[in-house]
């Protein structure tokens, strides 16, 4: 009886402990969502434990109905045809058939019980490890989700289900789609970052002058936010803008070099290739180098070629000036000068104004230098001819303005200077040119007075003609051309009436000129004031002679009247003919009538000689002449 109680107590303890283990396992399985097969295994092991307990009870009572009780307890329709209970019944039957002792049976049942406990413990450990693994996976998933949100710069995720309770697998299943979507979004964002960073690195390499992109381009996955992406895009836009500006500078430099090389006759291709080979690439502007080194070398090359252009232009202008000087000295024809228009056309041009292709080529410089050398050799042979021509030009100016110079002495002096070789031909010609300029200036200052002198002389000629005309007794007859002479006589009287005022104006202007220039105004070597004074004296003498002639005429008329009264006859009209012819002769030869010729001169003793270049004969009865002053009257 005591053993029975002990077995009952052991059985009760065993079932209690086993139930605690099973409850813990089932409770844990609810959190980790164990499958149906595992539940079946646990149920089977619990039935084995129950059968073991019943076996202990059957050992105490030894009653036949134990098997029925065990069969009822082990019957479980959910376990299928072969269960742990049926197996125990088969084992019991086999033991009965072989006559196994109770001790062996107890020993084998205890062993079976221990094996069941070990299996339960092993399953519990596995379930605990699985739970820990799932919890760790859930924590990792949540951490990764949070990290992805932070990396992508998102504060929340719209498609994340609002599930905070449930099994671990349910929580994992709930967060998995959102996590997968975030991973895809992260990959897409990394691709965007990689594209932007690749472009940034490419432009930086172009600016720095690098050749190859880095193979290991790393994207910082800790910050993949849109804000950071926008910063990179902004930086990329700045770099693209800088690249565009640099490309514009490169193209501008290339254009400048193209223009300069064209002007200088230099090969543009080799010039650009020396700077950077990509500058000669005709595929497009985007392929050209924009690095700092390229820009610096372009600027240096441009500055260098501009200096070459400046030096060549200076040399061209020197050569052009020299050519122009030699042409002027040599009186070179226009046809020969036109051959060097490409040299002389830029003689006064600025650096920026010279843009024609080949305008400053070395070949043109060499051509101009050869021509200058040829003209220098030819200049020595023609120097005398040129100098005498300049002297002739100077003498012609002085002759036109009635200034007397010693022409023979001047020519001898010029020839002596050339033959002595003590003076440079260019200096001599420059001095002669200065004299010509000075002579032209003096001629310009004398022009007004000389014009008045010409008018005065023309008026004097008309006065002489008028006197001849007035002495012609047949001037009023109906001969041919009489009306023309009558018309001229009317104009001549107007001119003659203006002579005194014209002389006064000449005297005033001459004195003013002499005061301004501090020199005597000479006309063909004679002071003009002296000529005018002599003319005034002659005119007074002439007026006095006219007065005496009028008085004599009155006396003659009175004598004729008295003679007629006394004798009743008229004197012959041919009687005073000798005196009239005498007056005409005096007028024609420049005598008392005071008429001036075109050329006035003073003798060395100071006496005045008044004569015409072509002496005017006494007018015939049908005399007809056209006055030079017929167009307009002379005003003082």
C-alpha positions in Angstrom: 0.0 0.0 0.0 2.9 2.3 0.8 4.5 1.7 -2.6 1.2 2.4 -4.2 1.0 5.8 -2.5 4.6 6.6 -3.5 3.9 5.7 -7.1 0.8 7.8 -7.0 2.8 10.7 -5.6 5.5 10.4 -8.2 2.9 10.2 -10.9 1.2 13.3 -9.6 4.5 15.3 -9.4 5.4 14.1 -12.9 2.2 15.2 -14.4 2.3 18.5 -12.6 5.9 19.3 -13.8 5.1 18.1 -17.2 1.9 20.3 -17.4 4.0 23.3 -16.3 6.5 22.7 -19.1 3.8 22.2 -21.7 2.0 25.4 -20.6 5.2 27.4 -20.8 5.9 25.9 -24.2 2.4 26.6 -25.5 2.4 30.1 -24.1 5.8 30.8 -25.8 4.5 29.2 -29.0 1.6 31.7 -29.0 4.1 34.5 -29.3 6.3 32.9 -31.9 3.4 31.4 -33.9 4.5 27.7 -33.8 3.0 25.5 -36.5 0.5 22.6 -36.2 3.2 19.9 -36.5 4.9 21.1 -33.4 1.6 21.2 -31.5 1.0 17.6 -32.4 4.4 16.6 -31.1 3.9 18.3 -27.8 0.4 16.7 -27.4 1.9 13.3 -28.2 4.6 13.7 -25.5 2.0 14.7 -23.0 0.0 11.5 -23.7 3.1 9.5 -23.2 3.5 11.0 -19.8 -0.1 10.3 -19.0 0.3 6.7 -20.1 3.4 6.4 -17.9 1.4 7.6 -15.0 -1.3 5.1 -15.7 1.2 2.4 -15.9 2.4 3.2 -12.4 -1.1 3.1 -11.2 -1.7 -0.3 -12.9 1.4 -1.6 -11.2 -0.2 -1.0 -7.9 -3.6 -2.2 -8.6 -2.9 -5.0 -11.1 -6.3 -4.8 -12.4 -7.4 -5.7 -15.9 -9.4 -2.5 -16.4 -6.1 -0.4 -16.6 -5.8 -1.1 -20.2 -9.3 0.2 -20.9 -8.6 3.3 -18.8 -5.3 3.8 -20.7 -7.1 3.2 -24.0 -9.7 5.8 -23.2 -7.0 8.4 -22.1 -4.8 7.9 -25.1 -7.6 8.0 -27.6 -7.3 11.3 -29.5 -9.0 11.7 -32.8 -6.7 14.6 -33.8 -3.5 12.4 -33.7 -4.3 10.1 -36.6 -4.2 6.2 -36.7 -0.8 5.7 -35.1 -0.3 7.6 -31.8 1.9 7.4 -28.8 -0.8 5.7 -26.8 -1.3 3.0 -29.4 2.4 2.4 -29.5 2.4 2.1 -25.7 -0.4 -0.5 -25.9 1.6 -2.4 -28.4 4.7 -2.2 -26.1 2.6 -3.4 -23.2 1.3 -6.3 -25.2 4.8 -7.3 -26.3 6.0 -7.1 -22.7 3.1 -9.4 -21.6 3.9 -11.8 -24.4 7.6 -12.0 -23.5 6.9 -12.0 -19.8 8.9 -8.8 -19.0 9.3 -8.2 -15.3 7.9 -5.1 -13.6 11.3 -3.8 -12.7 12.3 -3.8 -16.4 9.1 -2.3 -17.4 9.5 0.5 -14.8 13.0 1.0 -15.9 12.0 1.3 -19.5 9.1 3.6 -18.7 11.3 5.9 -16.7 13.8 5.9 -19.5 11.1 6.8 -21.9 9.9 9.5 -19.6 13.4 11.0 -19.3 13.7 11.0 -23.1 10.4 12.8 -23.4 11.6 15.4 -20.9 14.8 15.9 -22.9 12.9 16.3 -26.1 10.7 18.9 -24.4 13.6 20.8 -23.0 15.3 20.7 -26.4 12.2 22.0 -28.1 11.8 24.7 -25.5 15.4 25.8 -26.0 14.9 25.8 -29.8 11.7 27.8 -29.4 13.5 30.3 -27.1 16.3 30.7 -29.6 13.8 31.1 -32.4 12.0 33.8 -30.4 15.2 35.6 -29.6 16.2 35.4 -33.2 12.9 36.7 -34.3 13.0 39.5 -31.7 16.4 40.4 -32.9 15.3 40.4 -36.5 12.3 42.6 -35.5 14.6 45.0 -33.7 17.0 45.0 -36.6 14.0 45.6 -39.0 12.8 48.5 -36.9 16.3 49.9 -36.5 16.8 49.6 -40.3 13.5 51.2 -40.9 14.3 54.1 -38.6 17.8 54.4 -40.2 16.4 54.4 -43.7 13.8 57.0 -42.8 16.6 59.2 -41.2 18.9 58.5 -44.2 16.2 59.4 -46.7 15.2 62.5 -44.7 11.7 61.2 -44.2 9.9 61.9 -40.9 7.3 59.2 -41.4 6.2 56.5 -43.8 2.8 56.8 -45.3 2.2 53.1 -46.2 3.4 51.7 -42.8 0.4 49.8 -41.2 -0.6 51.0 -37.7 0.1 47.7 -35.9 1.6 47.8 -32.5 0.4 44.4 -31.1 0.4 40.8 -32.4 2.9 38.0 -32.7 6.5 38.6 -33.6 6.0 37.1 -37.1 2.9 39.3 -37.6 4.9 42.4 -36.7 7.7 41.3 -39.0 5.3 40.6 -41.8 3.7 44.1 -41.2 7.0 46.0 -41.4 8.6 43.9 -44.2 6.8 45.6 -47.2 7.5 49.1 -45.9 11.1 48.1 -45.3 11.4 46.7 -48.8 9.9 49.8 -50.3 12.3 52.0 -48.3 15.2 49.9 -49.6 14.0 50.3 -53.2 13.7 54.1 -52.5 17.2 54.1 -51.0 18.6 52.3 -54.1 16.9 54.8 -56.3 18.2 57.7 -54.2 21.7 56.3 -54.2 21.5 56.1 -58.0 20.4 59.7 -58.1 23.2 60.8 -55.8 25.7 58.7 -57.8 24.6 60.4 -61.1 24.9 63.9 -59.6 28.2 63.2 -57.9 29.6 61.6 -61.1 28.7 64.8 -63.0 30.2 66.9 -60.2 33.4 64.9 -60.2 33.5 65.0 -64.0 33.3 68.8 -64.1 35.8 69.2 -61.3 38.2 67.0 -63.2 37.6 69.1 -66.3 38.4 72.2 -64.3 41.3 70.7 -62.5 42.6 69.2 -65.8 42.3 65.5 -64.8 41.8 62.8 -67.3 39.9 59.8 -65.7 37.0 59.5 -63.2 37.6 57.7 -60.0 36.6 54.1 -60.1 35.5 53.9 -56.5 32.9 56.7 -56.3 31.4 56.4 -52.8 28.0 57.8 -51.8 27.5 58.7 -48.2 24.5 56.6 -47.3 24.0 58.3 -43.9 22.3 61.3 -45.6 20.3 60.6 -48.7 17.7 63.2 -48.0 16.1 65.3 -50.8 17.7 68.4 -49.1 21.1 66.9 -49.5 20.3 65.9 -53.1 19.1 69.4 -53.8 22.4 70.8 -52.3 24.3 68.5 -54.7 22.1 69.6 -57.6 22.6 73.3 -56.7 26.4 72.6 -56.5 26.2 70.8 -59.9 24.3 73.8 -61.4 27.0 76.2 -60.1 29.7 73.9 -61.6 27.8 73.7 -64.9 27.5 77.5 -64.9 31.2 77.8 -64.2 31.9 75.3 -66.9 29.7 77.3 -69.3 31.6 80.5 -68.4 34.9 78.8 -68.8 33.9 77.4 -72.1 32.8 80.9 -73.2 36.2 82.2 -72.2 37.9 79.4 -74.1 35.9 80.1 -77.2 36.5 83.8 -76.8 40.3 83.2 -76.6 40.1 80.9 -79.6 38.3 83.6 -81.6 40.9 86.2 -80.6 43.7 83.9 -81.5 42.0 83.1 -84.8 41.8 86.8 -85.7 45.4 87.5 -84.5 46.9 84.5 -86.3 45.0 85.5 -89.5 46.5 89.1 -89.3 50.0 87.8 -88.5 49.8 85.0 -91.0 50.5 82.3 -88.3 49.1 78.8 -88.4 46.2 78.7 -86.0 46.0 74.9 -85.7 49.6 74.5 -84.4 49.1 77.5 -82.1 46.0 75.9 -80.5 47.6 72.4 -80.4 50.5 73.8 -78.5 48.1 75.1 -75.9 45.9 71.9 -75.7 45.1 69.3 -78.3 41.4 69.4 -77.5 41.2 72.9 -78.8 41.7 71.7 -82.3 38.9 69.1 -82.0 36.1 70.0 -84.5 33.5 67.6 -83.0 32.0 70.3 -80.7 32.7 72.9 -78.1 31.9 70.5 -75.2 35.0 68.5 -75.9 37.4 71.4 -75.4 39.5 71.7 -72.3 38.4 74.2 -69.7 41.0 73.6 -67.1 42.8 76.3 -65.2 46.0 75.4 -67.0 44.3 75.7 -70.4 42.8 79.1 -69.6 46.2 80.3 -68.3 48.0 79.1 -71.3 45.4 80.6 -73.6 45.7 84.0 -71.9 49.5 83.8 -72.0 49.4 82.9 -75.7 46.9 85.6 -76.5 49.0 88.2 -74.6 52.2 87.0 -76.4 50.6 87.2 -79.9 49.1 90.6 -79.1 52.6 91.8 -78.3 53.9 90.3 -81.5 51.1 92.1 -83.4 51.9 95.4 -81.7 55.6 95.0 -82.5 54.8 94.1 -86.1 52.4 97.0 -86.5 55.0 99.4 -85.2 57.5 97.9 -87.6 55.0 98.1 -90.5 54.3 101.8 -89.6 58.0 102.6 -89.5 58.4 100.9 -92.9 55.3 102.6 -94.3 56.6 106.0 -93.1 60.0 105.3 -94.6 58.5 104.2 -97.9 56.2 107.3 -98.0 59.2 109.5 -97.4 61.3 107.8 -100.1 58.4 108.0 -102.5 58.0 111.7 -101.8 61.7 112.2 -102.3 61.8 110.1 -105.5 58.5 111.3 -106.9 57.5 107.7 -107.3 54.5 107.1 -109.5 51.1 106.0 -108.2 51.4 102.7 -109.9 54.5 101.8 -108.0 53.1 103.0 -104.8 49.9 101.0 -105.2 52.0 97.8 -105.0 52.6 98.5 -101.3 49.1 99.6 -100.4 48.9 96.7 -98.0 51.8 98.2 -96.1 50.9 101.9 -96.1 47.2 101.4 -95.5 47.9 100.9 -91.8 50.4 103.7 -91.3 48.1 105.5 -88.8 45.9 102.6 -87.7 45.5 101.6 -84.1 46.2 98.0 -83.0 42.5 97.1 -82.9 41.8 98.6 -86.4 44.2 96.1 -88.1 42.0 93.1 -88.9 42.6 92.2 -92.5 44.1 88.6 -93.0 47.8 88.7 -93.7 48.0 92.5 -93.0 51.0 92.0 -90.7 52.6 88.9 -92.3 56.4 88.5 -92.3 56.4 88.2 -96.0 55.0 91.7 -96.4 57.6 93.1 -94.0 60.4 91.4 -96.0 58.9 92.8 -99.2 58.8 96.4 -97.8 62.4 96.1 -96.5 63.6 95.0 -99.9 61.8 98.0 -101.6 63.3 100.4 -99.0 66.8 99.1 -99.7 66.2 99.5 -103.4 65.0 103.1 -103.0 67.9 104.0 -100.7 70.3 102.9 -103.4 68.4 104.8 -106.1 68.0 107.9 -103.9 71.7 108.9 -104.1 71.5 109.1 -107.9 68.4 111.2 -108.0 69.1 113.4 -105.1 70.3 116.4 -107.2 67.3 116.2 -109.4 65.0 116.0 -106.5 66.6 118.9 -104.6 66.6 121.1 -107.7 62.9 120.3 -108.2 62.2 121.4 -104.6 64.2 124.6 -105.2 62.2 125.2 -108.4 59.0 124.8 -106.4 60.3 127.3 -103.8 61.3 129.8 -106.5 57.9 129.4 -108.2 56.1 130.2 -105.0 58.3 133.4 -104.5 57.8 134.4 -108.1 54.0 134.1 -107.9 53.9 136.4 -104.8 56.5 138.8 -106.3 59.3 138.1 -103.9 62.8 138.4 -105.3 65.4 135.9 -104.3 68.9 135.1 -105.7 67.9 132.0 -107.5 71.3 131.2 -108.9 73.1 131.4 -105.5 70.4 129.3 -103.9 70.8 126.5 -106.5 74.6 126.6 -106.2 74.3 126.3 -102.4 72.0 123.2 -102.7 74.3 121.5 -105.1 77.3 122.2 -103.0 75.6 120.7 -99.9 74.7 117.5 -101.9 78.2 117.1 -103.3 79.9 117.7 -100.0 78.1 114.8 -98.3 78.1 116.7 -95.0 74.3 116.7 -94.7 71.9 113.8 -95.0 69.7 114.0 -98.1 66.6 113.5 -96.0 67.6 116.4 -93.7 68.3 118.6 -96.7 64.9 117.8 -98.3 63.2 118.3 -94.9 64.8 121.7 -94.6 63.7 122.6 -98.1 60.2 121.4 -97.4 60.2 123.6 -94.3 61.2 126.5 -96.5 58.5 125.7 -98.9 55.9 125.6 -96.1 57.2 128.9 -94.8 57.0 130.4 -98.3 53.4 129.2 -98.7 52.5 130.7 -95.3 54.1 134.0 -96.4 52.3 133.8 -99.7 49.1 133.3 -97.9 49.7 136.3 -95.7 50.4 138.5 -98.8 47.5 137.2 -100.8 45.0 139.9 -99.8 47.4 142.7 -100.6 48.5 141.1 -103.9 44.9 140.7 -105.0 44.4 144.5 -104.3 47.6 145.2 -106.3 46.3 143.2 -109.2 43.0 145.1 -109.1 44.9 148.4 -108.9 47.1 147.5 -111.9 44.1 146.3 -113.9 42.4 149.6 -113.1 45.5 151.5 -114.2 45.5 149.6 -117.5 41.8 150.5 -118.0 42.7 154.1 -117.2 45.4 154.0 -119.9 43.0 152.5 -122.4 40.4 155.1 -121.5 42.8 157.9 -122.2 43.6 156.4 -125.6 40.0 156.0 -126.3 39.2 159.5 -125.3 41.8 160.8 -127.7 40.3 158.9 -130.6 38.2 161.5 -132.6 36.3 158.8 -134.4 35.2 157.0 -131.3 31.5 158.0 -131.8 31.2 157.1 -135.5 29.2 154.1 -136.6 32.1 151.9 -137.3 32.0 148.2 -136.4 32.5 147.5 -132.6 32.0 151.1 -131.6 29.2 150.1 -129.2 31.5 147.6 -127.5 34.2 150.2 -126.9 31.6 152.6 -125.6 30.4 150.0 -123.1 34.0 149.3 -122.0 34.6 153.0 -121.6 31.7 153.4 -119.2 33.0 150.5 -117.1 36.5 151.9 -117.3 35.4 155.3 -116.0 33.8 153.5 -113.0 37.0 151.7 -112.3 39.1 154.8 -112.7 36.9 156.6 -110.2 37.7 153.9 -107.6 41.5 154.0 -108.0 42.1 156.6 -105.3 40.2 154.6 -102.7 41.9 151.4 -103.9 45.3 153.0 -103.4 44.4 154.2 -100.0 43.2 150.7 -99.0 46.5 149.3 -100.3 48.5 151.7 -98.3 46.6 150.9 -95.1 46.8 147.2 -95.6 50.5 147.3 -96.4 51.3 149.3 -93.4 49.3 146.9 -91.2 51.1 143.9 -92.7 54.5 145.5 -92.1 53.6 146.3 -88.5 52.4 142.7 -87.9 55.4 141.0 -89.6 58.1 143.6 -88.7 59.3 143.6 -92.3 58.9 145.7 -95.5 56.3 144.5 -98.0 58.4 144.2 -101.2 56.9 143.8 -104.6 59.5 142.4 -107.0 62.2 143.7 -104.7 60.7 147.2 -104.4 58.8 148.3 -101.3 55.2 148.5 -102.2 54.7 151.7 -100.2 57.4 153.3 -102.3 55.6 152.2 -105.5 52.4 153.6 -104.2 54.1 156.9 -103.2 55.7 157.2 -106.7 52.3 156.4 -108.2 50.7 159.2 -106.2 53.4 161.6 -107.4 52.9 160.6 -111.0 49.1 160.8 -110.6 49.4 164.3 -109.2 51.7 165.2 -112.1 49.2 163.8 -114.5 46.4 165.8 -113.0 48.5 168.9 -113.2 49.2 168.2 -116.8 45.6 167.7 -117.5 44.8 171.0 -115.9 47.4 172.7 -118.0 46.1 171.1 -121.1 42.6 172.3 -120.3 43.9 175.8 -119.7 45.8 175.7 -123.0 42.7 174.4 -124.7 40.7 177.4 -123.4 43.4 179.8 -124.5 43.4 178.2 -128.0 39.7 178.4 -128.2 39.7 182.0 -127.2 42.4 182.7 -129.8 40.4 181.0 -132.4 37.4 183.0 -131.5 39.3 186.2 -131.7 40.9 185.2 -135.0 37.5 184.3 -136.4 36.2 187.7 -135.4 39.1 189.5 -136.9 39.6 187.5 -140.1 36.2 185.8 -140.5 37.8 182.4 -141.1 38.1 179.2 -139.0 41.5 177.8 -138.2 42.3 174.5 -139.8 41.4 171.5 -137.5 44.7 169.9 -138.4 46.6 172.7 -136.8 46.9 171.3 -133.2 47.5 167.8 -134.6 51.2 167.8 -133.7 50.5 168.5 -130.0 47.7 165.8 -129.9 50.0 163.2 -131.4 52.6 164.2 -128.9 50.2 163.5 -126.0 49.2 160.2 -127.5 52.8 159.2 -127.8 53.5 160.0 -124.2 50.5 158.0 -123.1 51.5 155.0 -125.1 55.0 155.0 -123.7 54.0 155.4 -120.1 54.7 159.1 -120.0 52.7 161.9 -118.4 49.4 160.0 -118.4 50.8 157.8 -115.5 49.4 154.5 -116.8 51.1 151.5 -115.0 52.2 148.3 -116.6 51.9 144.7 -115.1 55.4 144.7 -113.9 56.8 147.5 -111.7 60.4 147.6 -110.7 62.8 150.0 -109.0 66.2 150.8 -110.4 69.2 150.6 -108.1 69.4 154.4 -107.9 65.9 154.5 -106.6 64.3 156.0 -109.7 61.1 154.4 -111.0 60.7 152.7 -114.3 57.2 152.3 -115.5 56.7 150.1 -118.6 54.5 147.4 -120.0 55.5 143.9 -120.8 53.8 144.3 -124.2 53.6 148.0 -125.1 50.1 149.1 -126.2 50.0 150.8 -129.7 47.9 153.9 -130.3 44.3 152.7 -131.0 43.1 152.9 -134.6 40.0 154.7 -135.5 37.9 151.4 -135.4 39.6 150.2 -132.1 37.7 147.4 -130.3 38.9 145.8 -127.1 37.3 143.7 -124.3 38.2 144.7 -120.8 39.5 142.1 -118.3 37.4 143.8 -115.7 34.2 143.6 -117.8 32.6 141.1 -115.4 32.4 143.1 -112.2 33.7 146.5 -111.0 36.7 146.6 -108.7 36.0 147.6 -105.1 38.6 149.0 -102.8 
